Amino acid sequence: MKLQLDQPGDHCNFGGLKPHQQSSANTVLSSFISSLLPALLSSAVYGGAAVMNHTPPKALLPAAHSLKREREWTAEPASSDDAWKEDVSCKAVNRAYLKTKNGPFYSAVLYNVKADGTLKAHQEIRVMESLVYERYSFSAKWQRYSRADVSTVEEQGPVWNSCKLLPQQENATPQINRYSAIWRHFPYRAISEIWISSEDGRLLSVKRHFPDDRWMLPFPTSLVIFSYDPARSTPP
């Protein structure tokens, strides 16, 4: 997964945001995270990372079969030429994906979304400068890797396909846009739901459901929650 720490003097202008813009972006992110507070407050802790065991907000748990009906596997490229280009319907998702993954720093926690809707932390990531730190819930040891550039088109074609802006949910934060999409990373593909901040254009959360037996993770449904708090992106 998909964290990097900028220099102290650059915090006020990271990601190309001016101070008042970053303040607005932080407000949106805080509002989004606030919707998860009931879950966070009921979590246990393993070595500094939360192990979630709760019923998360309904906004994060649409029925997998409902999303599948809405975005069936109809995203195959129209031609061989199209296979090597971004899906035009995914412009906003692609830009958010790149702005996050190639941005100055971020952190993220990947959760296993269980069949009953509860969440359990599986992996924590911190990205900063040229380094990635990664730790799994079953281990206290952090692994360190060199950071690689991220692209929206891989050897087998575009990562995001058949994107669709979803209707605003009741009581949802206005500055958050929600999309459905098909995510592909050969040989895997997943029905996805993506939350993007309309203030700064970065990812807030990504949910993926693998509808067949070819899972990339040890479970079929995952949820990644991103953070852009510099304090959470420091080396472990």
PyMOL commands that set and color helices and strands:
alter all, ss='L'
color gray80, all
select helices_A, chain A and resi 8-16+19-34+37-41+58-60+64-70+82-84+88-101+230-233
alter helices_A, ss='H'
color red, helices_A
select strands_A, chain A and resi 44-46+49-51+105-113+119-128+131-136+143-146+153-154+157-158+160-165+176-185+188-197+203-209+221-227
alter strands_A, ss='S'
color yellow, strands_A
deselect
rebuild
show_as cartoon
